[in-house]
Amino acid sequence: MSNQVLLRDIAYARAGDKGNRSTLSVIAYDIKDFPAIERLVTAERVKQHYAGIATGKVDRYVLPQLGALNFVLHDALGGGVTRSLCLDAHGKCLGSAILSLALDLP
């Protein structure tokens, strides 16, 4: 039996942008939740979560000492922050959006 929670219930996010890339960090509130976050929050899942926004590849970096994952979303900012016609779809907005990801925990 699994228990569905939102990522925001067990982690927080930080984000930034540079050119046409966005970086997202997902950090566990409690290190005991990190193995589940690491297993469930994959690059593929993040790319799917940002379908229509992140049109390039998504790289994932694991930082187990920090209980964190870092994602680089390529081609995710409509050509770059200064060229995009989106209303603040950068940095903090994308970081906030990752926290609505639903996870099935045992």
C-alpha positions in Angstrom: 0.0 0.0 0.0 1.3 3.4 -0.9 0.8 6.8 0.5 0.6 9.7 -2.0 2.2 13.0 -0.9 3.2 16.1 -2.7 6.9 16.8 -2.9 6.3 20.0 -0.9 5.4 17.9 2.1 8.9 16.4 2.3 11.2 18.8 0.5 11.7 22.4 -0.5 13.1 23.8 -3.7 15.6 26.5 -4.8 15.9 27.7 -8.4 17.8 29.9 -10.7 18.2 30.7 -14.3 21.0 31.6 -16.7 20.5 32.1 -20.4 18.0 29.6 -21.6 18.6 27.1 -18.8 16.9 26.8 -15.4 18.4 25.1 -12.4 16.3 23.5 -9.8 17.4 22.0 -6.5 15.1 19.7 -4.4 16.2 19.4 -0.8 14.7 17.0 1.7 13.5 18.5 5.0 14.5 15.2 6.7 17.4 13.1 5.4 15.4 10.0 6.0 13.1 11.0 3.1 16.0 11.5 0.7 16.2 7.8 -0.6 12.5 8.0 -1.7 13.1 11.4 -3.3 16.1 10.1 -5.1 14.3 7.1 -6.4 11.1 8.9 -7.5 12.2 12.3 -8.7 14.1 11.3 -11.9 15.3 13.5 -14.8 12.6 11.8 -16.9 9.9 12.6 -14.4 11.0 16.2 -14.1 11.0 16.6 -17.9 7.5 15.2 -18.0 6.4 17.5 -15.2 7.6 20.5 -17.2 6.3 19.3 -20.6 5.8 22.3 -22.9 8.3 24.3 -20.9 11.5 22.3 -20.8 12.0 21.5 -24.4 15.6 20.4 -24.1 17.3 17.7 -22.1 17.1 17.5 -18.3 20.3 16.6 -16.4 20.1 15.4 -12.8 22.9 15.6 -10.2 22.6 13.7 -6.9 24.1 15.3 -3.7 23.5 12.7 -1.1 25.5 14.5 1.6 23.1 17.4 1.3 20.0 15.3 0.8 19.5 17.1 -2.4 19.0 16.7 -6.2 19.9 19.3 -8.7 18.3 19.5 -12.1 19.4 21.5 -15.1 16.6 22.1 -17.5 18.0 23.0 -20.9 16.0 25.2 -23.4 13.4 25.9 -20.7 13.1 29.7 -20.7 11.7 30.6 -24.1 15.1 31.6 -25.5 16.3 33.2 -22.3 15.0 35.4 -19.6 15.6 38.6 -21.6 13.9 37.2 -24.7 11.0 35.3 -23.2 7.5 36.6 -23.5 6.4 34.6 -20.5 5.4 36.5 -17.4 8.0 35.4 -14.7 8.1 31.7 -15.7 11.7 31.7 -14.6 13.7 30.7 -11.5 11.4 30.8 -8.5 8.2 30.0 -10.4 9.7 26.8 -11.9 11.1 25.9 -8.4 7.7 26.3 -6.9 6.1 24.2 -9.6 8.3 21.1 -8.9 6.8 21.0 -5.4 3.4 20.0 -6.8 4.8 16.7 -8.0 2.9 13.8 -6.5 4.9 10.9 -5.1 3.8 7.5 -4.1 5.6 6.6 -0.9 5.5 3.2 0.7 
